[in-house]
Amino acid sequence: MTGRLLLVEDDPRLGPIMQSVLSAEWEVRLCPSGEEARDAAVAGYFDVMVIDRRLPGMSGEDLVRELRSRRISTPVLMLTALGQVHDKVAGLDAGANDYLVKPFEFEELNARLRALTRDYSGRGSGIEIGSWLFFPADHSIESPYAGRVMLTEAESALLELLASEPERTFTREHLLTAVFAQGESPTTVETYVHYLRRKTDRDLVTTVRGVGYRLGTPA
């Protein structure tokens, strides 16, 4: 299956050329500005991003920094005509995963993109929850329509316990003591179920009235 690539390049000649070449291996969305790219990244899912460091308005570094602040963890390769070490360090410190200096060979660019999108995280095969796929190891869940959603450690722990016995209804008391620190409010479980549903799908966790919660079957 072809992966989705967000290409952020303002050069009116280079951008379309890169889009054309990369389209042999990727489904490419070309954005000429940081603001347009930010909106695209927030609205949709991409497997990898190629971002020019110098953009009109919002710079490539500022774009990456904002995406990371929004907990968008998509791998980023930053392109630049600047080859000084401090320029590379600035881009990596902003949250980029790799750096390539212009001019470059497309063969190298594609090799770096393949490396960035290989899975070295030990995420495993995931746990199917309806049409969603949950990865407890890195606290993420894959949406069938919007890509990866990052969970907090507590949200992931709660979902992992529910998924460990999908046919079982867990009482609120069991979930509270098994997942959360001693002394937490009895309403903590309800709060985190709400967080999970808000981030994912309201049917991810099913409420069993008068008893507690069990794993749902979201579409």
HURAVEN-V795952 format. One record per backbone hydrogen bond with DSSP energy under -0.5 kcal/mol. NH is the residue of the N-H (numbers start at 1). CO is the residue of the C=O. Records with the same first field share a line. If there is no record, write none. Layout:
NH=CO, CO
This chain:
3=25
5=27
6=48
7=5, 29
8=6, 50
9=7, 31
15=11
17=13
18=14
19=15
20=16
21=17
22=18
23=19
24=21
25=22
26=22
27=3
28=26
29=5
30=28
31=7, 29
34=56
37=33
38=34
39=35
40=36
41=37
42=38
43=39
44=40
47=4
48=4
49=75
50=6
51=49, 77
52=8
53=79
55=53
58=56
60=53
61=53
63=59
64=60
65=61
66=62
67=63
68=64
69=65
70=66
71=68
72=67
73=71
75=47
77=49
78=76, 98
79=51
80=100
83=81
88=84
89=85
90=86
91=87
92=88
93=89
94=90
95=91, 92
96=91
97=76
98=76
100=78
102=80
109=105
110=106
111=107
112=108
113=109
114=110
115=111
116=112
117=113
118=114, 115
120=118
126=123
127=134
128=126
129=132
131=218
132=129
133=142
134=127
135=140
136=134
138=135
139=136
140=135
141=149
142=133
143=141, 147
147=143
149=141
151=139
156=152
157=153
158=154
159=155
160=156
161=157
162=158
163=159
164=160
165=161, 162
166=163
168=165
170=168, 213
172=211
175=171
176=172
177=173
178=174
179=175
180=175, 176
184=181
188=185
189=186
191=187
192=188
193=189
194=190
195=191
196=192
197=193
198=194
199=195
200=196
204=201
206=214
208=206, 212
209=207
211=208
212=208
213=170
214=206
216=204
217=203
